[in-house]
Amino acid sequence: MDRSMGLRERKKLRTRQTISEVAIALFLEHGFDQVSVADIAAAAEVSKPTLFRYFPTKEDLVVQRFADHQDESAGVVRNRPSGVGPVDALHQHFLAGLEAGDPITGLSDHEGVLAFHRLLHSTPGLVARSAQYLARAEEELARALAGTLGEGAREVTSRVLAGQLVATLRILSLTNWQRIVDGRTAAEVRPEAVADADHAFALLRRGLVALEAPYGAQPDEPSGPDGSPGA
């Protein structure tokens, strides 16, 4: 917890975390649809109005864990070292997450993490809500990328690039998670996860040239700031 936060803010954060942890424990034990908001409020020893001040919807009690990562990719782009392109920065950040076993990369075999992901992916309402978080993360990344392209770049450029990057990170994470669900350990999966990440980001750097080459298509020449964000 950030010690620079005031006492009031720390107390609110603890309350928020407690409510979410209680809710997720109940969901894992009984199922998402079988647990009511009233059940959660009672177990967390808060009123329903208090619960809704922290979590506008029942789905947010689970998906809020993604909120901590919603601006992460945009932050990586904005805070990358001088001379490092956005794609390289995101690539290295993902590799660091794999090395650390960050659950957001899908490379975690902790039973609590696996149970959380099973809950998330098996509940339609949670899948839909998490998609909304991803959409907001994509919008924030597009704004960060727009700042790297310079004046004159088309607005659609940063949006297309952000969409490709967010989709790549999501697919890599899901692939890692599925391999572990299939019975392998994180340590066993890690070499493939690293190789897949290297391959996926290499594809991003090359764009869609590899897809069109068999049909004789030639890549368009990037026109100044409308080209790739640099890697």
PyMOL CGO cylinders between C-alpha atoms (Angstrom):
from pymol import cmd
from pymol.cgo import CYLINDER

trace = [
    CYLINDER, 0.00, 0.00, 0.00, 1.28, 3.46, -0.90, 0.3, 1, 1, 1, 1, 1, 1,
    CYLINDER, 1.28, 3.46, -0.90, 2.47, 5.15, 2.31, 0.3, 1, 1, 1, 1, 1, 1,
    CYLINDER, 2.47, 5.15, 2.31, 2.20, 8.55, 0.62, 0.3, 1, 1, 1, 1, 1, 1,
    CYLINDER, 2.20, 8.55, 0.62, -1.59, 8.17, 0.74, 0.3, 1, 1, 1, 1, 1, 1,
    CYLINDER, -1.59, 8.17, 0.74, -3.46, 9.82, 3.57, 0.3, 1, 1, 1, 1, 1, 1,
    CYLINDER, -3.46, 9.82, 3.57, -5.13, 7.82, 6.33, 0.3, 1, 1, 1, 1, 1, 1,
    CYLINDER, -5.13, 7.82, 6.33, -8.57, 8.34, 4.81, 0.3, 1, 1, 1, 1, 1, 1,
    CYLINDER, -8.57, 8.34, 4.81, -7.43, 7.09, 1.39, 0.3, 1, 1, 1, 1, 1, 1,
    CYLINDER, -7.43, 7.09, 1.39, -5.69, 4.05, 2.90, 0.3, 1, 1, 1, 1, 1, 1,
    CYLINDER, -5.69, 4.05, 2.90, -8.80, 3.16, 4.86, 0.3, 1, 1, 1, 1, 1, 1,
    CYLINDER, -8.80, 3.16, 4.86, -10.96, 3.41, 1.74, 0.3, 1, 1, 1, 1, 1, 1,
    CYLINDER, -10.96, 3.41, 1.74, -8.52, 1.23, -0.20, 0.3, 1, 1, 1, 1, 1, 1,
    CYLINDER, -8.52, 1.23, -0.20, -8.51, -1.41, 2.55, 0.3, 1, 1, 1, 1, 1, 1,
    CYLINDER, -8.51, -1.41, 2.55, -12.30, -1.42, 2.62, 0.3, 1, 1, 1, 1, 1, 1,
    CYLINDER, -12.30, -1.42, 2.62, -12.43, -1.79, -1.15, 0.3, 1, 1, 1, 1, 1, 1,
    CYLINDER, -12.43, -1.79, -1.15, -9.95, -4.67, -1.12, 0.3, 1, 1, 1, 1, 1, 1,
    CYLINDER, -9.95, -4.67, -1.12, -11.78, -6.42, 1.72, 0.3, 1, 1, 1, 1, 1, 1,
    CYLINDER, -11.78, -6.42, 1.72, -15.15, -6.23, -0.03, 0.3, 1, 1, 1, 1, 1, 1,
    CYLINDER, -15.15, -6.23, -0.03, -13.67, -7.57, -3.26, 0.3, 1, 1, 1, 1, 1, 1,
    CYLINDER, -13.67, -7.57, -3.26, -11.81, -10.41, -1.53, 0.3, 1, 1, 1, 1, 1, 1,
    CYLINDER, -11.81, -10.41, -1.53, -14.94, -11.44, 0.38, 0.3, 1, 1, 1, 1, 1, 1,
    CYLINDER, -14.94, -11.44, 0.38, -17.02, -11.34, -2.80, 0.3, 1, 1, 1, 1, 1, 1,
    CYLINDER, -17.02, -11.34, -2.80, -14.55, -13.40, -4.83, 0.3, 1, 1, 1, 1, 1, 1,
    CYLINDER, -14.55, -13.40, -4.83, -14.31, -16.00, -2.05, 0.3, 1, 1, 1, 1, 1, 1,
    CYLINDER, -14.31, -16.00, -2.05, -18.11, -16.33, -2.03, 0.3, 1, 1, 1, 1, 1, 1,
    CYLINDER, -18.11, -16.33, -2.03, -18.26, -16.53, -5.83, 0.3, 1, 1, 1, 1, 1, 1,
    CYLINDER, -18.26, -16.53, -5.83, -15.62, -19.25, -5.91, 0.3, 1, 1, 1, 1, 1, 1,
    CYLINDER, -15.62, -19.25, -5.91, -17.42, -21.26, -3.25, 0.3, 1, 1, 1, 1, 1, 1,
    CYLINDER, -17.42, -21.26, -3.25, -21.01, -20.89, -4.43, 0.3, 1, 1, 1, 1, 1, 1,
    CYLINDER, -21.01, -20.89, -4.43, -20.90, -19.56, -8.01, 0.3, 1, 1, 1, 1, 1, 1,
    CYLINDER, -20.90, -19.56, -8.01, -21.31, -16.02, -9.28, 0.3, 1, 1, 1, 1, 1, 1,
    CYLINDER, -21.31, -16.02, -9.28, -25.04, -16.21, -9.96, 0.3, 1, 1, 1, 1, 1, 1,
    CYLINDER, -25.04, -16.21, -9.96, -25.81, -17.91, -6.65, 0.3, 1, 1, 1, 1, 1, 1,
    CYLINDER, -25.81, -17.91, -6.65, -24.41, -15.08, -4.51, 0.3, 1, 1, 1, 1, 1, 1,
    CYLINDER, -24.41, -15.08, -4.51, -26.38, -11.85, -4.07, 0.3, 1, 1, 1, 1, 1, 1,
    CYLINDER, -26.38, -11.85, -4.07, -25.05, -8.38, -3.36, 0.3, 1, 1, 1, 1, 1, 1,
    CYLINDER, -25.05, -8.38, -3.36, -26.84, -8.57, -0.01, 0.3, 1, 1, 1, 1, 1, 1,
    CYLINDER, -26.84, -8.57, -0.01, -24.89, -11.76, 0.81, 0.3, 1, 1, 1, 1, 1, 1,
    CYLINDER, -24.89, -11.76, 0.81, -21.62, -10.00, 0.02, 0.3, 1, 1, 1, 1, 1, 1,
    CYLINDER, -21.62, -10.00, 0.02, -22.46, -6.89, 2.03, 0.3, 1, 1, 1, 1, 1, 1,
    CYLINDER, -22.46, -6.89, 2.03, -23.38, -9.00, 5.04, 0.3, 1, 1, 1, 1, 1, 1,
    CYLINDER, -23.38, -9.00, 5.04, -20.22, -11.10, 4.82, 0.3, 1, 1, 1, 1, 1, 1,
    CYLINDER, -20.22, -11.10, 4.82, -18.04, -8.00, 4.42, 0.3, 1, 1, 1, 1, 1, 1,
    CYLINDER, -18.04, -8.00, 4.42, -19.91, -6.23, 7.23, 0.3, 1, 1, 1, 1, 1, 1,
    CYLINDER, -19.91, -6.23, 7.23, -20.84, -3.19, 5.16, 0.3, 1, 1, 1, 1, 1, 1,
    CYLINDER, -20.84, -3.19, 5.16, -24.16, -1.81, 3.99, 0.3, 1, 1, 1, 1, 1, 1,
    CYLINDER, -24.16, -1.81, 3.99, -25.37, -2.29, 0.42, 0.3, 1, 1, 1, 1, 1, 1,
    CYLINDER, -25.37, -2.29, 0.42, -25.11, 1.47, -0.28, 0.3, 1, 1, 1, 1, 1, 1,
    CYLINDER, -25.11, 1.47, -0.28, -21.49, 1.38, 0.91, 0.3, 1, 1, 1, 1, 1, 1,
    CYLINDER, -21.49, 1.38, 0.91, -20.76, -1.59, -1.32, 0.3, 1, 1, 1, 1, 1, 1,
    CYLINDER, -20.76, -1.59, -1.32, -22.23, 0.16, -4.34, 0.3, 1, 1, 1, 1, 1, 1,
    CYLINDER, -22.23, 0.16, -4.34, -20.15, 3.28, -3.65, 0.3, 1, 1, 1, 1, 1, 1,
    CYLINDER, -20.15, 3.28, -3.65, -17.05, 1.17, -4.21, 0.3, 1, 1, 1, 1, 1, 1,
    CYLINDER, -17.05, 1.17, -4.21, -18.43, -1.15, -6.88, 0.3, 1, 1, 1, 1, 1, 1,
    CYLINDER, -18.43, -1.15, -6.88, -21.20, 0.14, -9.20, 0.3, 1, 1, 1, 1, 1, 1,
    CYLINDER, -21.20, 0.14, -9.20, -22.04, -3.38, -10.44, 0.3, 1, 1, 1, 1, 1, 1,
    CYLINDER, -22.04, -3.38, -10.44, -21.78, -6.90, -9.09, 0.3, 1, 1, 1, 1, 1, 1,
    CYLINDER, -21.78, -6.90, -9.09, -19.37, -7.75, -11.92, 0.3, 1, 1, 1, 1, 1, 1,
    CYLINDER, -19.37, -7.75, -11.92, -17.01, -4.99, -10.79, 0.3, 1, 1, 1, 1, 1, 1,
    CYLINDER, -17.01, -4.99, -10.79, -16.40, -6.88, -7.56, 0.3, 1, 1, 1, 1, 1, 1,
    CYLINDER, -16.40, -6.88, -7.56, -14.39, -9.34, -9.65, 0.3, 1, 1, 1, 1, 1, 1,
    CYLINDER, -14.39, -9.34, -9.65, -13.24, -7.38, -12.66, 0.3, 1, 1, 1, 1, 1, 1,
    CYLINDER, -13.24, -7.38, -12.66, -11.92, -4.48, -10.57, 0.3, 1, 1, 1, 1, 1, 1,
    CYLINDER, -11.92, -4.48, -10.57, -8.68, -6.43, -10.35, 0.3, 1, 1, 1, 1, 1, 1,
    CYLINDER, -8.68, -6.43, -10.35, -8.15, -5.48, -13.98, 0.3, 1, 1, 1, 1, 1, 1,
    CYLINDER, -8.15, -5.48, -13.98, -8.61, -1.82, -13.11, 0.3, 1, 1, 1, 1, 1, 1,
    CYLINDER, -8.61, -1.82, -13.11, -5.15, -1.83, -11.55, 0.3, 1, 1, 1, 1, 1, 1,
    CYLINDER, -5.15, -1.83, -11.55, -3.74, -2.75, -14.99, 0.3, 1, 1, 1, 1, 1, 1,
    CYLINDER, -3.74, -2.75, -14.99, -6.09, -0.66, -17.12, 0.3, 1, 1, 1, 1, 1, 1,
    CYLINDER, -6.09, -0.66, -17.12, -3.57, 2.13, -17.70, 0.3, 1, 1, 1, 1, 1, 1,
    CYLINDER, -3.57, 2.13, -17.70, -0.48, -0.07, -17.44, 0.3, 1, 1, 1, 1, 1, 1,
    CYLINDER, -0.48, -0.07, -17.44, 0.35, -0.33, -21.15, 0.3, 1, 1, 1, 1, 1, 1,
    CYLINDER, 0.35, -0.33, -21.15, -0.22, 3.38, -21.66, 0.3, 1, 1, 1, 1, 1, 1,
    CYLINDER, -0.22, 3.38, -21.66, 2.06, 4.07, -18.72, 0.3, 1, 1, 1, 1, 1, 1,
    CYLINDER, 2.06, 4.07, -18.72, 4.77, 1.84, -20.19, 0.3, 1, 1, 1, 1, 1, 1,
    CYLINDER, 4.77, 1.84, -20.19, 4.63, 3.81, -23.44, 0.3, 1, 1, 1, 1, 1, 1,
    CYLINDER, 4.63, 3.81, -23.44, 4.65, 7.20, -21.74, 0.3, 1, 1, 1, 1, 1, 1,
    CYLINDER, 4.65, 7.20, -21.74, 7.44, 6.34, -19.30, 0.3, 1, 1, 1, 1, 1, 1,
    CYLINDER, 7.44, 6.34, -19.30, 9.70, 4.31, -21.60, 0.3, 1, 1, 1, 1, 1, 1,
    CYLINDER, 9.70, 4.31, -21.60, 13.42, 5.18, -21.66, 0.3, 1, 1, 1, 1, 1, 1,
    CYLINDER, 13.42, 5.18, -21.66, 14.71, 7.63, -24.22, 0.3, 1, 1, 1, 1, 1, 1,
    CYLINDER, 14.71, 7.63, -24.22, 15.48, 5.95, -27.53, 0.3, 1, 1, 1, 1, 1, 1,
    CYLINDER, 15.48, 5.95, -27.53, 13.19, 2.97, -26.89, 0.3, 1, 1, 1, 1, 1, 1,
    CYLINDER, 13.19, 2.97, -26.89, 10.16, 2.60, -29.15, 0.3, 1, 1, 1, 1, 1, 1,
    CYLINDER, 10.16, 2.60, -29.15, 6.67, 1.80, -27.83, 0.3, 1, 1, 1, 1, 1, 1,
    CYLINDER, 6.67, 1.80, -27.83, 6.59, -1.75, -29.21, 0.3, 1, 1, 1, 1, 1, 1,
    CYLINDER, 6.59, -1.75, -29.21, 9.98, -2.60, -27.72, 0.3, 1, 1, 1, 1, 1, 1,
    CYLINDER, 9.98, -2.60, -27.72, 8.94, -1.08, -24.39, 0.3, 1, 1, 1, 1, 1, 1,
    CYLINDER, 8.94, -1.08, -24.39, 5.75, -3.16, -24.24, 0.3, 1, 1, 1, 1, 1, 1,
    CYLINDER, 5.75, -3.16, -24.24, 7.62, -6.28, -25.36, 0.3, 1, 1, 1, 1, 1, 1,
    CYLINDER, 7.62, -6.28, -25.36, 10.21, -5.93, -22.60, 0.3, 1, 1, 1, 1, 1, 1,
    CYLINDER, 10.21, -5.93, -22.60, 7.52, -5.14, -20.04, 0.3, 1, 1, 1, 1, 1, 1,
    CYLINDER, 7.52, -5.14, -20.04, 5.64, -8.33, -20.93, 0.3, 1, 1, 1, 1, 1, 1,
    CYLINDER, 5.64, -8.33, -20.93, 8.84, -10.39, -20.74, 0.3, 1, 1, 1, 1, 1, 1,
    CYLINDER, 8.84, -10.39, -20.74, 9.52, -8.93, -17.29, 0.3, 1, 1, 1, 1, 1, 1,
    CYLINDER, 9.52, -8.93, -17.29, 6.01, -9.95, -16.27, 0.3, 1, 1, 1, 1, 1, 1,
    CYLINDER, 6.01, -9.95, -16.27, 6.66, -13.50, -17.45, 0.3, 1, 1, 1, 1, 1, 1,
    CYLINDER, 6.66, -13.50, -17.45, 9.87, -13.63, -15.45, 0.3, 1, 1, 1, 1, 1, 1,
    CYLINDER, 9.87, -13.63, -15.45, 8.04, -12.41, -12.35, 0.3, 1, 1, 1, 1, 1, 1,
    CYLINDER, 8.04, -12.41, -12.35, 5.09, -14.75, -12.85, 0.3, 1, 1, 1, 1, 1, 1,
    CYLINDER, 5.09, -14.75, -12.85, 2.69, -11.82, -12.97, 0.3, 1, 1, 1, 1, 1, 1,
    CYLINDER, 2.69, -11.82, -12.97, -0.87, -13.26, -13.22, 0.3, 1, 1, 1, 1, 1, 1,
    CYLINDER, -0.87, -13.26, -13.22, -1.76, -10.65, -15.85, 0.3, 1, 1, 1, 1, 1, 1,
    CYLINDER, -1.76, -10.65, -15.85, 0.56, -12.52, -18.26, 0.3, 1, 1, 1, 1, 1, 1,
    CYLINDER, 0.56, -12.52, -18.26, -1.30, -15.79, -17.66, 0.3, 1, 1, 1, 1, 1, 1,
    CYLINDER, -1.30, -15.79, -17.66, 1.90, -17.40, -16.40, 0.3, 1, 1, 1, 1, 1, 1,
    CYLINDER, 1.90, -17.40, -16.40, 0.86, -18.31, -12.87, 0.3, 1, 1, 1, 1, 1, 1,
    CYLINDER, 0.86, -18.31, -12.87, 0.01, -21.75, -11.55, 0.3, 1, 1, 1, 1, 1, 1,
    CYLINDER, 0.01, -21.75, -11.55, -1.10, -20.51, -8.13, 0.3, 1, 1, 1, 1, 1, 1,
    CYLINDER, -1.10, -20.51, -8.13, -4.39, -22.26, -7.40, 0.3, 1, 1, 1, 1, 1, 1,
    CYLINDER, -4.39, -22.26, -7.40, -6.07, -19.03, -6.32, 0.3, 1, 1, 1, 1, 1, 1,
    CYLINDER, -6.07, -19.03, -6.32, -5.14, -17.37, -9.61, 0.3, 1, 1, 1, 1, 1, 1,
    CYLINDER, -5.14, -17.37, -9.61, -6.34, -20.35, -11.64, 0.3, 1, 1, 1, 1, 1, 1,
    CYLINDER, -6.34, -20.35, -11.64, -9.64, -20.43, -9.75, 0.3, 1, 1, 1, 1, 1, 1,
    CYLINDER, -9.64, -20.43, -9.75, -10.09, -16.71, -10.35, 0.3, 1, 1, 1, 1, 1, 1,
    CYLINDER, -10.09, -16.71, -10.35, -9.53, -17.13, -14.09, 0.3, 1, 1, 1, 1, 1, 1,
    CYLINDER, -9.53, -17.13, -14.09, -11.92, -20.08, -14.25, 0.3, 1, 1, 1, 1, 1, 1,
    CYLINDER, -11.92, -20.08, -14.25, -14.57, -17.94, -12.59, 0.3, 1, 1, 1, 1, 1, 1,
    CYLINDER, -14.57, -17.94, -12.59, -13.89, -15.06, -14.94, 0.3, 1, 1, 1, 1, 1, 1,
    CYLINDER, -13.89, -15.06, -14.94, -13.92, -17.04, -18.18, 0.3, 1, 1, 1, 1, 1, 1,
    CYLINDER, -13.92, -17.04, -18.18, -16.93, -19.20, -17.28, 0.3, 1, 1, 1, 1, 1, 1,
    CYLINDER, -16.93, -19.20, -17.28, -19.28, -16.34, -16.35, 0.3, 1, 1, 1, 1, 1, 1,
    CYLINDER, -19.28, -16.34, -16.35, -20.77, -14.45, -19.33, 0.3, 1, 1, 1, 1, 1, 1,
    CYLINDER, -20.77, -14.45, -19.33, -21.40, -11.29, -17.33, 0.3, 1, 1, 1, 1, 1, 1,
    CYLINDER, -21.40, -11.29, -17.33, -17.79, -11.16, -16.20, 0.3, 1, 1, 1, 1, 1, 1,
    CYLINDER, -17.79, -11.16, -16.20, -16.51, -11.80, -19.72, 0.3, 1, 1, 1, 1, 1, 1,
    CYLINDER, -16.51, -11.80, -19.72, -18.59, -8.87, -20.98, 0.3, 1, 1, 1, 1, 1, 1,
    CYLINDER, -18.59, -8.87, -20.98, -17.49, -6.57, -18.17, 0.3, 1, 1, 1, 1, 1, 1,
    CYLINDER, -17.49, -6.57, -18.17, -13.81, -7.43, -18.62, 0.3, 1, 1, 1, 1, 1, 1,
    CYLINDER, -13.81, -7.43, -18.62, -14.17, -6.59, -22.32, 0.3, 1, 1, 1, 1, 1, 1,
    CYLINDER, -14.17, -6.59, -22.32, -15.26, -3.10, -21.29, 0.3, 1, 1, 1, 1, 1, 1,
    CYLINDER, -15.26, -3.10, -21.29, -12.13, -2.71, -19.18, 0.3, 1, 1, 1, 1, 1, 1,
    CYLINDER, -12.13, -2.71, -19.18, -10.00, -3.86, -22.11, 0.3, 1, 1, 1, 1, 1, 1,
    CYLINDER, -10.00, -3.86, -22.11, -11.72, -1.33, -24.36, 0.3, 1, 1, 1, 1, 1, 1,
    CYLINDER, -11.72, -1.33, -24.36, -10.85, 1.48, -21.96, 0.3, 1, 1, 1, 1, 1, 1,
    CYLINDER, -10.85, 1.48, -21.96, -7.27, 0.23, -21.72, 0.3, 1, 1, 1, 1, 1, 1,
    CYLINDER, -7.27, 0.23, -21.72, -7.12, 0.29, -25.52, 0.3, 1, 1, 1, 1, 1, 1,
    CYLINDER, -7.12, 0.29, -25.52, -8.40, 3.86, -25.63, 0.3, 1, 1, 1, 1, 1, 1,
    CYLINDER, -8.40, 3.86, -25.63, -5.81, 4.99, -23.09, 0.3, 1, 1, 1, 1, 1, 1,
    CYLINDER, -5.81, 4.99, -23.09, -3.03, 3.22, -25.00, 0.3, 1, 1, 1, 1, 1, 1,
    CYLINDER, -3.03, 3.22, -25.00, -4.18, 4.87, -28.23, 0.3, 1, 1, 1, 1, 1, 1,
    CYLINDER, -4.18, 4.87, -28.23, -3.83, 8.28, -26.58, 0.3, 1, 1, 1, 1, 1, 1,
    CYLINDER, -3.83, 8.28, -26.58, -0.34, 7.40, -25.38, 0.3, 1, 1, 1, 1, 1, 1,
    CYLINDER, -0.34, 7.40, -25.38, 0.68, 6.17, -28.83, 0.3, 1, 1, 1, 1, 1, 1,
    CYLINDER, 0.68, 6.17, -28.83, -0.74, 9.29, -30.46, 0.3, 1, 1, 1, 1, 1, 1,
    CYLINDER, -0.74, 9.29, -30.46, 1.79, 11.27, -28.48, 0.3, 1, 1, 1, 1, 1, 1,
    CYLINDER, 1.79, 11.27, -28.48, 4.62, 9.33, -30.11, 0.3, 1, 1, 1, 1, 1, 1,
    CYLINDER, 4.62, 9.33, -30.11, 3.48, 9.79, -33.72, 0.3, 1, 1, 1, 1, 1, 1,
    CYLINDER, 3.48, 9.79, -33.72, 3.83, 13.54, -33.98, 0.3, 1, 1, 1, 1, 1, 1,
    CYLINDER, 3.83, 13.54, -33.98, 1.65, 16.13, -35.65, 0.3, 1, 1, 1, 1, 1, 1,
    CYLINDER, 1.65, 16.13, -35.65, 0.00, 15.16, -38.90, 0.3, 1, 1, 1, 1, 1, 1,
    CYLINDER, 0.00, 15.16, -38.90, -0.59, 11.52, -38.03, 0.3, 1, 1, 1, 1, 1, 1,
    CYLINDER, -0.59, 11.52, -38.03, -4.06, 10.22, -38.74, 0.3, 1, 1, 1, 1, 1, 1,
    CYLINDER, -4.06, 10.22, -38.74, -6.18, 9.61, -35.64, 0.3, 1, 1, 1, 1, 1, 1,
    CYLINDER, -6.18, 9.61, -35.64, -6.95, 6.09, -36.82, 0.3, 1, 1, 1, 1, 1, 1,
    CYLINDER, -6.95, 6.09, -36.82, -3.24, 5.19, -36.78, 0.3, 1, 1, 1, 1, 1, 1,
    CYLINDER, -3.24, 5.19, -36.78, -2.88, 5.20, -33.01, 0.3, 1, 1, 1, 1, 1, 1,
    CYLINDER, -2.88, 5.20, -33.01, -6.22, 3.44, -32.59, 0.3, 1, 1, 1, 1, 1, 1,
    CYLINDER, -6.22, 3.44, -32.59, -5.31, 0.62, -34.97, 0.3, 1, 1, 1, 1, 1, 1,
    CYLINDER, -5.31, 0.62, -34.97, -1.91, 0.20, -33.34, 0.3, 1, 1, 1, 1, 1, 1,
    CYLINDER, -1.91, 0.20, -33.34, -3.43, 0.15, -29.86, 0.3, 1, 1, 1, 1, 1, 1,
    CYLINDER, -3.43, 0.15, -29.86, -5.97, -2.45, -30.93, 0.3, 1, 1, 1, 1, 1, 1,
    CYLINDER, -5.97, -2.45, -30.93, -3.25, -4.72, -32.29, 0.3, 1, 1, 1, 1, 1, 1,
    CYLINDER, -3.25, -4.72, -32.29, -1.11, -4.37, -29.17, 0.3, 1, 1, 1, 1, 1, 1,
    CYLINDER, -1.11, -4.37, -29.17, -3.94, -4.98, -26.70, 0.3, 1, 1, 1, 1, 1, 1,
    CYLINDER, -3.94, -4.98, -26.70, -5.13, -8.00, -28.69, 0.3, 1, 1, 1, 1, 1, 1,
    CYLINDER, -5.13, -8.00, -28.69, -1.60, -9.40, -28.77, 0.3, 1, 1, 1, 1, 1, 1,
    CYLINDER, -1.60, -9.40, -28.77, -1.17, -9.09, -25.02, 0.3, 1, 1, 1, 1, 1, 1,
    CYLINDER, -1.17, -9.09, -25.02, -4.58, -10.67, -24.40, 0.3, 1, 1, 1, 1, 1, 1,
    CYLINDER, -4.58, -10.67, -24.40, -3.89, -13.63, -26.70, 0.3, 1, 1, 1, 1, 1, 1,
    CYLINDER, -3.89, -13.63, -26.70, -0.47, -14.26, -25.17, 0.3, 1, 1, 1, 1, 1, 1,
    CYLINDER, -0.47, -14.26, -25.17, -1.97, -14.22, -21.69, 0.3, 1, 1, 1, 1, 1, 1,
    CYLINDER, -1.97, -14.22, -21.69, -4.85, -16.53, -22.61, 0.3, 1, 1, 1, 1, 1, 1,
    CYLINDER, -4.85, -16.53, -22.61, -2.47, -18.95, -24.34, 0.3, 1, 1, 1, 1, 1, 1,
    CYLINDER, -2.47, -18.95, -24.34, -0.28, -19.17, -21.25, 0.3, 1, 1, 1, 1, 1, 1,
    CYLINDER, -0.28, -19.17, -21.25, -3.27, -19.63, -18.97, 0.3, 1, 1, 1, 1, 1, 1,
    CYLINDER, -3.27, -19.63, -18.97, -4.73, -22.41, -21.13, 0.3, 1, 1, 1, 1, 1, 1,
    CYLINDER, -4.73, -22.41, -21.13, -1.46, -24.34, -21.13, 0.3, 1, 1, 1, 1, 1, 1,
    CYLINDER, -1.46, -24.34, -21.13, -1.39, -24.25, -17.34, 0.3, 1, 1, 1, 1, 1, 1,
    CYLINDER, -1.39, -24.25, -17.34, -5.07, -25.22, -17.12, 0.3, 1, 1, 1, 1, 1, 1,
    CYLINDER, -5.07, -25.22, -17.12, -4.17, -28.22, -19.28, 0.3, 1, 1, 1, 1, 1, 1,
    CYLINDER, -4.17, -28.22, -19.28, -1.94, -29.47, -16.47, 0.3, 1, 1, 1, 1, 1, 1,
    CYLINDER, -1.94, -29.47, -16.47, 1.50, -27.95, -16.96, 0.3, 1, 1, 1, 1, 1, 1,
    CYLINDER, 1.50, -27.95, -16.96, 3.42, -25.86, -14.45, 0.3, 1, 1, 1, 1, 1, 1,
    CYLINDER, 3.42, -25.86, -14.45, 4.36, -22.23, -14.95, 0.3, 1, 1, 1, 1, 1, 1,
    CYLINDER, 4.36, -22.23, -14.95, 8.03, -23.25, -15.04, 0.3, 1, 1, 1, 1, 1, 1,
    CYLINDER, 8.03, -23.25, -15.04, 7.32, -25.72, -17.85, 0.3, 1, 1, 1, 1, 1, 1,
    CYLINDER, 7.32, -25.72, -17.85, 5.35, -23.18, -19.85, 0.3, 1, 1, 1, 1, 1, 1,
    CYLINDER, 5.35, -23.18, -19.85, 7.72, -20.23, -19.40, 0.3, 1, 1, 1, 1, 1, 1,
    CYLINDER, 7.72, -20.23, -19.40, 10.16, -21.00, -22.28, 0.3, 1, 1, 1, 1, 1, 1,
    CYLINDER, 10.16, -21.00, -22.28, 7.26, -21.30, -24.74, 0.3, 1, 1, 1, 1, 1, 1,
    CYLINDER, 7.26, -21.30, -24.74, 5.67, -18.17, -23.31, 0.3, 1, 1, 1, 1, 1, 1,
    CYLINDER, 5.67, -18.17, -23.31, 8.85, -16.19, -23.90, 0.3, 1, 1, 1, 1, 1, 1,
    CYLINDER, 8.85, -16.19, -23.90, 9.25, -17.60, -27.42, 0.3, 1, 1, 1, 1, 1, 1,
    CYLINDER, 9.25, -17.60, -27.42, 5.61, -16.80, -28.22, 0.3, 1, 1, 1, 1, 1, 1,
    CYLINDER, 5.61, -16.80, -28.22, 6.00, -13.25, -26.94, 0.3, 1, 1, 1, 1, 1, 1,
    CYLINDER, 6.00, -13.25, -26.94, 9.12, -12.72, -29.05, 0.3, 1, 1, 1, 1, 1, 1,
    CYLINDER, 9.12, -12.72, -29.05, 7.33, -14.12, -32.10, 0.3, 1, 1, 1, 1, 1, 1,
    CYLINDER, 7.33, -14.12, -32.10, 4.16, -12.08, -31.55, 0.3, 1, 1, 1, 1, 1, 1,
    CYLINDER, 4.16, -12.08, -31.55, 5.98, -8.80, -31.13, 0.3, 1, 1, 1, 1, 1, 1,
    CYLINDER, 5.98, -8.80, -31.13, 8.12, -9.58, -34.18, 0.3, 1, 1, 1, 1, 1, 1,
    CYLINDER, 8.12, -9.58, -34.18, 4.88, -9.97, -36.15, 0.3, 1, 1, 1, 1, 1, 1,
    CYLINDER, 4.88, -9.97, -36.15, 3.71, -6.60, -34.87, 0.3, 1, 1, 1, 1, 1, 1,
    CYLINDER, 3.71, -6.60, -34.87, 6.94, -4.97, -35.97, 0.3, 1, 1, 1, 1, 1, 1,
    CYLINDER, 6.94, -4.97, -35.97, 6.59, -6.41, -39.47, 0.3, 1, 1, 1, 1, 1, 1,
    CYLINDER, 6.59, -6.41, -39.47, 2.90, -5.55, -39.67, 0.3, 1, 1, 1, 1, 1, 1,
    CYLINDER, 2.90, -5.55, -39.67, 0.81, -7.67, -42.00, 0.3, 1, 1, 1, 1, 1, 1,
    CYLINDER, 0.81, -7.67, -42.00, 3.46, -8.12, -44.68, 0.3, 1, 1, 1, 1, 1, 1,
    CYLINDER, 3.46, -8.12, -44.68, 3.84, -11.83, -43.88, 0.3, 1, 1, 1, 1, 1, 1,
    CYLINDER, 3.84, -11.83, -43.88, 0.09, -12.36, -44.34, 0.3, 1, 1, 1, 1, 1, 1,
    CYLINDER, 0.09, -12.36, -44.34, -0.07, -10.67, -47.74, 0.3, 1, 1, 1, 1, 1, 1,
    CYLINDER, -0.07, -10.67, -47.74, 3.26, -11.81, -49.21, 0.3, 1, 1, 1, 1, 1, 1,
    CYLINDER, 3.26, -11.81, -49.21, 1.97, -15.15, -50.60, 0.3, 1, 1, 1, 1, 1, 1,
    CYLINDER, 1.97, -15.15, -50.60, -0.50, -13.20, -52.73, 0.3, 1, 1, 1, 1, 1, 1,
    CYLINDER, -0.50, -13.20, -52.73, 2.11, -10.91, -54.22, 0.3, 1, 1, 1, 1, 1, 1,
    CYLINDER, 2.11, -10.91, -54.22, 1.03, -7.83, -52.28, 0.3, 1, 1, 1, 1, 1, 1,
    CYLINDER, 1.03, -7.83, -52.28, 3.65, -5.25, -51.47, 0.3, 1, 1, 1, 1, 1, 1,
    CYLINDER, 3.65, -5.25, -51.47, 3.65, -3.35, -48.18, 0.3, 1, 1, 1, 1, 1, 1,
    CYLINDER, 3.65, -3.35, -48.18, 2.63, 0.28, -48.33, 0.3, 1, 1, 1, 1, 1, 1,
    CYLINDER, 2.63, 0.28, -48.33, 5.41, 2.72, -47.66, 0.3, 1, 1, 1, 1, 1, 1,
    CYLINDER, 5.41, 2.72, -47.66, 4.83, 4.50, -44.35, 0.3, 1, 1, 1, 1, 1, 1,
    CYLINDER, 4.83, 4.50, -44.35, 4.37, 8.21, -44.89, 0.3, 1, 1, 1, 1, 1, 1,
    CYLINDER, 4.37, 8.21, -44.89, 6.19, 9.96, -42.11, 0.3, 1, 1, 1, 1, 1, 1,
    CYLINDER, 6.19, 9.96, -42.11, 4.35, 9.89, -38.79, 0.3, 1, 1, 1, 1, 1, 1,
    CYLINDER, 4.35, 9.89, -38.79, 1.63, 7.62, -40.21, 0.3, 1, 1, 1, 1, 1, 1,
    CYLINDER, 1.63, 7.62, -40.21, 4.02, 4.67, -40.08, 0.3, 1, 1, 1, 1, 1, 1,
    CYLINDER, 4.02, 4.67, -40.08, 4.67, 2.34, -37.19, 0.3, 1, 1, 1, 1, 1, 1,
    CYLINDER, 4.67, 2.34, -37.19, 5.25, 3.87, -33.75, 0.3, 1, 1, 1, 1, 1, 1,
    CYLINDER, 5.25, 3.87, -33.75, 8.82, 2.63, -33.85, 0.3, 1, 1, 1, 1, 1, 1,
    CYLINDER, 8.82, 2.63, -33.85, 10.32, -0.34, -32.15, 0.3, 1, 1, 1, 1, 1, 1,
]
cmd.load_cgo(trace, "trace")
